[in-house]
Amino acid sequence: MFSKLHARRPSHKFAIVLVRLIAALPAACALVALPVLAQEAPVPREKSPPGDIPDNQVFVTYRSPLGFSLKIPEGWARKEDPSGVSFEDKYGRIAVKISPTASAPTAASVKASDAPALVKSGHAVTIVSVKDLKLPSGSAVRIAFTSNSEPNPVTAKRIRLESERYLIARDGKLASLTLSAPAGADNADQWTLMAESFRWN
């Protein structure tokens, strides 16, 4: 009789496994319940993109208390904050951010650090090129990239943007000058004018 009862009793190892399985159920259910976040996809380019800066556009010099100046289109809405300034007109945008830096960037360092960070933090960012170049203000690195815009506050529509970001360093400070417009807009000459007008004061 004793041997039959003993045979039906679960083993000590089986009991431990059963307890662990029961304890793991809530965590397993939580993992199953987690939603899968889809990666943001690039939106199609506009067929007739707005955003060309007119050839007869008047430019004025903006002088920042942060120690730089550049030419910007007259009449664009300006917004300042403690680290920089931005100018906007529809989907066109010019932004300058100032931050401390231990060394001047190079195309190699930007490809290794800044460019991947931009892809990770932006909206469906695609890096087009990263190049060293010379500006009147000194050596710089230019990142050309495309991305989705922020949604329109009224229609929630996004458009595809193309941008150029210039990284310009001097005396422990880094200026990040970003020029953006709807993809396909013709602003090459105007962007060159603005980038070459940047000066440290």
C-alpha positions as CSV (number, residue, x, y, z in Angstrom):
1,M,0.0,0.0,0.0
2,F,2.7,2.4,0.9
3,S,4.6,1.8,-2.3
4,K,1.5,2.6,-4.4
5,L,0.9,5.9,-2.6
6,H,4.6,6.8,-2.9
7,A,4.6,6.2,-6.6
8,R,1.7,8.7,-7.2
9,R,3.5,11.5,-5.3
10,P,5.1,14.1,-7.7
11,S,8.8,14.3,-7.6
12,H,10.6,17.2,-6.0
13,K,12.2,18.3,-9.3
14,F,8.8,18.3,-11.1
15,A,7.3,20.5,-8.4
16,I,10.1,23.0,-8.8
17,V,9.7,23.2,-12.6
18,L,5.9,23.6,-12.1
19,V,6.3,26.5,-9.7
20,R,8.8,28.2,-12.1
21,L,6.4,27.9,-15.0
22,I,3.5,29.4,-13.1
23,A,5.7,32.3,-11.9
24,A,6.8,33.0,-15.5
25,L,3.2,33.1,-16.9
26,P,2.6,36.9,-16.1
27,A,5.8,38.0,-17.8
28,A,5.1,35.8,-20.8
29,C,1.6,37.2,-21.1
30,A,3.0,40.7,-20.9
31,L,5.5,40.0,-23.7
32,V,2.7,38.7,-25.9
33,A,0.6,41.8,-25.2
34,L,3.3,44.3,-26.3
35,P,2.5,45.9,-29.6
36,V,5.0,45.8,-32.4
37,L,5.9,49.3,-33.5
38,A,6.2,49.7,-37.3
39,Q,9.1,51.7,-38.6
40,E,8.1,55.0,-40.2
41,A,8.2,54.8,-44.0
42,P,9.2,57.6,-46.3
43,V,6.2,59.5,-47.7
44,P,6.1,60.0,-51.5
45,R,7.5,63.2,-52.9
46,E,5.1,65.9,-54.0
47,K,4.6,66.1,-57.7
48,S,4.8,69.9,-57.7
49,P,6.6,70.7,-54.5
50,P,6.1,74.1,-52.9
51,G,9.1,75.7,-51.2
52,D,11.2,77.4,-53.9
53,I,12.8,80.5,-52.5
54,P,12.3,83.1,-55.3
55,D,15.3,84.3,-57.3
56,N,14.4,87.9,-56.3
57,Q,14.1,87.1,-52.6
58,V,15.7,89.8,-50.3
59,F,18.1,88.5,-47.7
60,V,18.9,90.3,-44.4
61,T,21.6,89.6,-41.9
62,Y,20.6,88.1,-38.6
63,R,23.0,88.6,-35.7
64,S,22.6,86.2,-32.8
65,P,23.5,86.9,-29.1
66,L,25.1,83.4,-29.2
67,G,27.9,84.8,-31.3
68,F,27.2,84.2,-35.0
69,S,25.5,85.8,-37.9
70,L,24.1,84.7,-41.3
71,K,21.8,85.9,-44.0
72,I,18.2,84.7,-44.0
73,P,15.2,85.4,-46.2
74,E,13.4,88.6,-45.2
75,G,10.0,88.1,-43.7
76,W,10.4,84.5,-42.5
77,A,9.0,83.8,-39.0
78,R,11.7,83.7,-36.4
79,K,11.8,81.7,-33.2
80,E,14.6,82.0,-30.7
81,D,15.6,79.7,-27.8
82,P,18.6,79.5,-25.4
83,S,20.6,77.3,-27.8
84,G,19.7,78.8,-31.2
85,V,17.2,80.1,-33.6
86,S,14.9,79.0,-36.4
87,F,13.2,80.7,-39.4
88,E,10.2,79.2,-41.1
89,D,8.0,79.9,-44.1
90,K,5.5,77.1,-44.9
91,Y,7.6,73.9,-45.2
92,G,10.9,75.9,-45.7
93,R,13.0,76.0,-42.6
94,I,16.4,77.3,-41.4
95,A,17.7,76.4,-38.0
96,V,20.9,77.0,-36.1
97,K,21.8,75.2,-32.9
98,I,25.0,76.0,-30.8
99,S,26.5,73.4,-28.6
100,P,29.9,72.8,-26.9
101,T,32.4,70.5,-28.6
102,A,35.8,69.1,-27.7
103,S,37.0,68.9,-31.3
104,A,36.0,69.9,-34.8
105,P,33.9,67.3,-36.7
106,T,35.2,65.6,-39.8
107,A,33.3,63.6,-42.4
108,A,34.7,60.4,-40.9
109,S,33.6,61.3,-37.3
110,V,30.1,62.4,-38.6
111,K,29.6,59.1,-40.5
112,A,30.5,57.2,-37.3
113,S,28.4,59.2,-34.9
114,D,26.2,62.1,-36.0
115,A,24.7,60.5,-39.1
116,P,23.6,57.3,-37.3
117,A,22.1,59.4,-34.5
118,L,20.2,61.5,-37.1
119,V,18.8,58.4,-38.7
120,K,17.7,57.0,-35.3
121,S,16.1,60.2,-34.0
122,G,14.5,61.6,-37.2
123,H,11.5,60.8,-39.3
124,A,12.3,58.2,-41.9
125,V,15.7,59.8,-42.5
126,T,17.9,58.7,-45.4
127,I,21.5,60.0,-45.5
128,V,22.4,61.1,-49.1
129,S,26.0,62.2,-48.5
130,V,28.5,63.4,-45.9
131,K,31.3,65.6,-47.1
132,D,34.1,67.8,-45.8
133,L,34.1,71.3,-47.3
134,K,35.5,74.8,-46.8
135,L,33.3,77.8,-46.0
136,P,34.3,81.4,-45.6
137,S,33.9,80.8,-41.8
138,G,36.3,77.8,-41.9
139,S,36.2,74.1,-42.3
140,A,32.8,72.3,-42.1
141,V,31.0,69.1,-42.7
142,R,27.9,68.9,-44.8
143,I,25.3,66.2,-44.3
144,A,22.7,65.9,-47.1
145,F,19.6,63.9,-46.2
146,T,15.9,63.4,-46.8
147,S,13.2,62.9,-44.2
148,N,9.5,63.2,-43.5
149,S,8.2,66.5,-42.2
150,E,6.3,66.9,-38.9
151,P,2.6,66.5,-39.4
152,N,0.6,69.5,-40.5
153,P,-1.2,70.7,-37.3
154,V,-4.5,71.1,-39.3
155,T,-4.5,68.3,-41.9
156,A,-1.9,65.9,-40.2
157,K,-0.3,65.6,-43.6
158,R,3.4,64.9,-43.9
159,I,5.6,65.7,-46.9
160,R,9.0,64.5,-47.9
161,L,11.8,67.0,-47.1
162,E,15.4,67.4,-48.3
163,S,17.9,69.0,-46.1
164,E,21.5,70.0,-45.8
165,R,23.1,70.3,-42.4
166,Y,26.4,72.2,-42.0
167,L,28.5,71.5,-38.9
168,I,30.9,74.4,-38.2
169,A,33.2,74.5,-35.2
170,R,35.4,77.2,-33.6
171,D,36.9,77.7,-30.1
172,G,35.0,74.9,-28.4
173,K,31.6,75.7,-30.0
174,L,29.7,73.8,-32.7
175,A,27.2,75.4,-34.9
176,S,24.7,73.1,-36.6
177,L,23.0,75.0,-39.5
178,T,20.2,73.0,-41.1
179,L,18.4,74.1,-44.3
180,S,15.2,72.2,-45.2
181,A,12.6,72.4,-48.0
182,P,10.1,70.1,-49.7
183,A,12.0,67.4,-51.8
184,G,12.4,68.6,-55.3
185,A,12.3,72.4,-54.6
186,D,15.1,74.3,-56.3
187,N,17.0,76.2,-53.6
188,A,20.6,75.2,-54.4
189,D,21.8,78.8,-55.0
190,Q,19.9,80.2,-52.0
191,W,21.2,77.5,-49.6
192,T,24.8,78.1,-50.8
193,L,24.4,81.8,-50.2
194,M,23.1,81.2,-46.6
195,A,25.8,78.6,-45.7
196,E,28.6,80.8,-47.1
197,S,27.2,83.9,-45.2
198,F,27.6,82.2,-41.8
199,R,30.1,83.9,-39.6
200,W,31.4,83.6,-36.0
201,N,31.3,87.0,-34.3
